[in-house]
């Protein structure tokens, strides 16, 4: 292999291999060695790559000189990797060039879309099946049964409401994902937002026998944020605390300010939403903000949950450049902590608390 070809191969930013007419690897850059192994030069490419789709593509290009593209699967020990491999002849050099482009993120995005469609279809199928069954019954055996009709209509209303909540949360999730890269610019009073949330949920708490403990501090907390979205965050967290932690009979909301919060390494405010209910098994905590993930699917559906609330919360907090922490022990309740950056300009423009 010429020095110029070797230097060109080394400059390619992707893993790249050169294979000659004898099916030997005659050149590899550092990225390719990291991918397929050290000491590849001089070895038959079949013994190094081993994947039928790649072998077929290389042999076809060696045979007719026409470019091909295929996939190569690998692993870095932590996750599976997918590469798009282009196989092309190098003019007048009697070698072919393989370049490996990492498309793992595209494969993961595609899998997420497929999972999302499957989850939405599953969530809608149950209420739709129920509605269709009750409609058929009301048109047939229960046509003249007044008591059955009223009972079925109540159930149908509940199932329709469930679908309506799901569609509403899907639209909300779409909006917050679209806004996630746009930083809020309004100044909002965090204490006023939390007080409004508690007023809104007062009836729900009363029906569940839950009381609120509030500790918002003496000084107002003003920060940069989107008031409507922050209202959505804390409404979701407090409502969950009421529904799932009602056995503890109280929910605590507390605001804490810090000159240098360890999560943000900057001035911040923490809002703790604490219930004293049954708690959540630690195995579920890392996945609670995933779309449609439920620690207790049956109970969540029975309480009207769509499985999207905490995913929406996560995206809103990300938009505010904050953090969400979840801590829980079985039998000891659950604490959700929202960490938000706090910047208040002093008389000379410096940040102060």
C-alpha positions in Angstrom: 0.0 0.0 0.0 1.4 3.4 -1.0 2.3 6.0 1.6 -0.3 8.4 0.2 -3.0 5.8 0.5 -1.9 5.0 4.0 -2.0 8.6 5.1 -5.4 9.1 3.5 -6.8 6.1 5.3 -5.4 7.4 8.6 -7.2 10.7 8.0 -10.6 9.2 7.5 -12.6 10.1 10.7 -14.6 6.8 10.5 -13.4 3.3 11.1 -12.0 2.3 7.7 -10.4 -0.9 6.2 -8.7 -1.6 2.9 -9.1 -5.1 1.4 -7.1 -6.4 -1.6 -8.1 -8.8 -4.4 -6.8 -11.7 -2.3 -9.4 -10.8 0.4 -6.6 -9.7 2.8 -6.9 -6.6 5.0 -4.0 -4.4 3.8 -4.8 -1.3 5.7 -6.7 -0.1 8.8 -6.9 3.2 10.6 -6.9 3.5 14.4 -10.7 3.7 14.6 -11.0 0.4 12.7 -8.5 -1.3 14.9 -10.5 -0.3 18.0 -13.7 -1.7 16.4 -12.6 -5.0 14.9 -9.3 -5.7 16.7 -5.6 -5.0 16.7 -3.3 -6.7 14.3 -5.9 -7.0 11.5 -3.4 -6.1 8.7 -2.5 -9.2 6.6 -5.4 -11.3 7.8 -8.3 -12.6 5.7 -11.2 -10.2 6.2 -13.6 -13.1 6.7 -11.9 -14.1 9.9 -12.1 -10.6 11.3 -15.6 -9.5 10.3 -17.4 -12.8 10.2 -20.9 -11.4 9.5 -22.5 -12.9 6.4 -24.0 -9.6 5.1 -20.6 -7.9 5.2 -18.8 -10.9 3.7 -21.4 -11.0 0.8 -21.1 -7.3 0.1 -17.2 -7.4 0.0 -17.1 -10.4 -2.2 -19.6 -8.9 -4.6 -17.6 -5.7 -4.9 -14.4 -7.6 -5.4 -16.2 -9.5 -8.2 -17.9 -6.7 -10.2 -16.5 -3.4 -8.8 -20.0 -2.0 -8.0 -20.4 -0.2 -4.7 -22.5 -1.8 -2.0 -23.9 -0.9 1.5 -24.8 -3.2 4.3 -24.9 -3.3 8.2 -22.4 -4.4 10.7 -23.4 -5.2 14.3 -21.0 -4.9 17.2 -20.9 -4.2 21.0 -18.9 -1.9 23.2 -19.7 -3.9 26.3 -22.4 -1.6 27.5 -24.8 -1.6 24.5 -25.2 -3.1 21.1 -23.9 -1.0 18.2 -25.1 -0.8 14.6 -22.9 0.5 11.8 -23.8 1.3 8.2 -21.0 -0.1 6.1 -20.2 1.3 2.6 -18.0 -0.9 0.4 -16.5 0.8 -2.6 -13.6 0.1 -5.0 -10.6 2.5 -4.9 -9.8 3.5 -8.5 -6.5 2.1 -9.9 -5.4 0.7 -6.5 -6.9 -2.9 -6.9 -8.3 -2.5 -3.3 -11.7 -1.8 -1.9 -12.5 0.6 1.0 -14.9 -0.2 3.9 -16.2 2.7 6.0 -18.2 2.1 9.2 -20.7 4.8 10.1 -22.3 4.4 13.6 -26.1 4.6 13.2 -26.9 3.2 16.6 -28.7 6.4 17.6 -30.9 6.1 14.5 -31.7 2.5 15.3 -32.6 3.4 18.9 -34.8 6.3 17.8 -36.6 3.9 15.4 -37.1 1.4 18.2 -38.4 4.1 20.5 -40.9 5.1 17.8 -42.0 1.5 17.4 -42.4 1.0 21.1 -44.3 4.3 21.4 -46.8 3.3 18.7 -47.2 -0.1 20.3 -47.8 1.4 23.8 -50.3 3.9 22.5 -52.2 1.2 20.6 -52.2 -1.0 23.7 -53.5 1.8 25.9 -56.3 2.7 23.4 -57.3 -0.9 22.7 -58.8 -1.7 26.1 -61.2 1.2 26.3 -62.2 0.9 22.6 -62.9 -2.8 23.0 -65.0 -2.0 26.1 -67.0 0.7 24.3 -67.6 -1.5 21.3 -68.8 -4.3 23.5 -71.2 -2.1 25.5 -72.6 -0.5 22.4 -73.3 -4.0 20.9 -75.0 -5.0 24.2 -77.1 -1.9 24.4 -78.3 -2.4 20.8 -79.1 -6.1 21.6 -79.9 -7.9 24.8 -79.9 -4.7 27.0 -82.0 -2.6 24.6 -84.9 -2.4 27.0 -83.1 -2.8 30.3 -83.0 0.6 31.9 -80.8 -0.3 34.9 -78.2 -2.1 32.6 -78.3 0.9 30.2 -77.5 3.3 33.0 -74.7 1.1 34.4 -73.2 0.6 30.9 -73.3 4.3 30.1 -71.4 5.1 33.3 -68.7 2.6 32.4 -68.6 4.0 28.8 -68.2 7.5 30.1 -65.3 6.4 32.2 -63.6 4.6 29.3 -64.1 7.6 27.0 -62.7 9.9 29.7 -59.6 7.6 29.9 -59.0 7.9 26.2 -59.5 11.7 26.4 -56.9 11.9 29.2 -54.5 9.8 27.1 -54.9 12.0 24.0 -54.5 15.1 26.2 -51.3 13.8 27.7 -49.9 12.8 24.3 -50.5 16.3 23.0 -49.0 17.8 26.1 -45.9 15.6 25.8 -45.5 16.6 22.2 -45.7 20.3 23.1 -43.2 20.1 25.9 -40.8 18.0 23.8 -41.0 20.7 21.1 -40.3 23.5 23.6 -37.5 21.6 25.4 -34.7 23.5 23.7 -36.3 26.9 24.2 -35.3 28.4 27.5 -38.1 30.2 29.5 -37.7 34.0 29.9 -40.5 35.0 32.3 -40.0 35.7 36.0 -42.3 33.6 38.2 -43.0 33.4 41.9 -42.5 29.8 42.9 -44.5 30.1 46.1 -47.5 31.5 44.3 -47.4 28.6 41.8 -47.3 26.1 44.6 -50.1 27.8 46.5 -52.3 27.8 43.4 -51.6 24.0 42.9 -52.7 23.3 46.5 -55.9 25.3 46.0 -56.7 23.4 42.9 -56.1 20.0 44.5 -57.8 20.9 47.9 -61.0 19.0 47.0 -59.1 15.9 45.8 -57.0 15.9 49.0 -60.1 16.3 51.2 -61.9 13.4 49.5 -58.8 11.3 50.1 -58.5 12.4 53.7 -55.1 14.0 53.0 -53.9 17.2 54.6 -51.1 19.5 53.3 -48.0 20.6 55.2 -46.5 23.7 53.6 -43.1 25.3 54.2 -42.4 27.9 51.6 -40.2 30.1 53.7 -40.6 33.8 54.6 -39.0 35.3 51.5 -40.5 35.0 48.0 -38.6 32.8 45.5 -38.5 34.4 42.1 -36.9 32.5 39.2 -36.9 32.4 35.4 -39.5 29.9 34.2 -42.7 29.1 32.4 -45.5 29.5 35.0 -48.0 27.2 33.2 -45.5 24.4 32.8 -44.2 24.6 36.3 -47.9 24.5 37.4 -48.2 21.3 35.4 -45.1 19.8 37.0 -46.2 20.4 40.6 -49.9 19.6 39.9 -48.8 16.2 38.6 -46.4 15.5 41.5 -48.9 16.6 44.3 -51.8 14.8 42.6 -49.7 11.6 42.5 -48.7 12.0 46.1 -52.4 12.3 47.0 -53.5 9.3 45.0 -50.7 6.9 45.7 -49.7 8.1 49.2 -53.2 8.7 50.6 -52.6 6.0 53.3 -50.1 8.4 54.9 -52.8 11.0 55.4 -50.6 14.0 54.6 -48.4 15.5 51.8 -45.5 17.8 52.6 -44.4 20.6 50.2 -41.1 22.3 51.2 -39.0 24.9 49.5 -35.2 25.1 50.2 -32.7 27.5 48.7 -29.0 26.9 48.3 -26.1 29.2 47.3 -24.5 26.3 45.5 -26.6 23.2 44.9 -24.6 20.0 44.4 -26.9 18.9 41.6 -26.4 22.1 39.5 -23.2 23.5 41.0 -24.9 26.8 41.1 -27.5 28.7 43.1 -30.7 26.7 43.1 -34.0 26.1 44.7 -35.3 22.7 45.7 -39.0 21.8 46.0 -39.7 18.6 47.9 -43.0 16.8 47.4 -43.3 14.1 50.1 -45.9 11.6 50.8 -46.0 9.0 53.6 -47.7 6.2 51.8 -46.6 2.7 50.8 -43.5 3.8 48.9 -42.1 2.5 45.6 -39.7 -0.5 45.2 -36.2 0.7 44.4 -36.2 -1.5 41.2 -38.8 0.9 39.6 -37.2 4.2 40.5 -34.8 4.6 37.5 -37.6 4.0 35.0 -40.4 6.0 36.5 -40.0 8.9 34.0 -40.2 6.6 30.9 -43.3 6.9 28.8 -46.0 4.5 29.8 -43.9 2.9 32.6 -45.9 2.1 35.7 -44.7 0.7 39.0 -48.2 -0.7 39.5 -50.1 -0.9 36.2 -53.4 -2.1 37.6 -53.5 0.6 40.3 -52.4 3.3 38.0 -55.1 2.6 35.4 -57.7 2.3 38.2 -56.8 5.8 39.4 -57.0 7.2 35.9 -53.2 7.4 35.2 -52.0 7.4 31.6 -48.3 6.6 32.3 -47.2 9.8 30.7 -47.3 12.3 33.6 -43.7 11.9 34.9 -42.4 11.8 31.3 -44.0 15.2 30.8 -42.6 16.4 34.2 -39.0 15.3 33.1 -39.2 17.2 29.8 -40.4 20.4 31.5 -37.7 20.3 34.1 -35.1 19.7 31.4 -36.4 22.8 29.6 -35.8 24.7 32.8 -32.3 23.3 33.1 -33.2 21.6 36.3 -33.1 18.1 37.8 -35.6 15.6 39.1 -34.7 13.3 42.0 -36.9 10.4 43.2 -36.3 8.8 46.6 -38.4 6.1 48.1 -38.5 3.1 50.5 -41.2 0.6 50.8 -43.4 1.4 53.7 -41.7 4.8 54.2 -43.3 7.0 51.5 -41.8 8.8 48.5 -40.0 12.1 48.0 -39.9 13.9 44.6 -37.4 16.7 44.5 -37.4 19.3 41.8 -34.1 21.3 41.5 -34.4 24.5 39.6 -31.6 27.1 38.9 -32.0 30.3 40.9 -30.4 33.5 39.6 -31.3 36.8 41.2 -29.4 39.9 40.1 -28.0 42.1 42.8 -27.4 45.9 42.5 -24.3 45.3 40.3 -25.7 42.4 38.3 -24.1 39.7 40.4 -26.0 36.5 41.4 -27.2 36.4 45.0 -29.7 34.6 47.1 
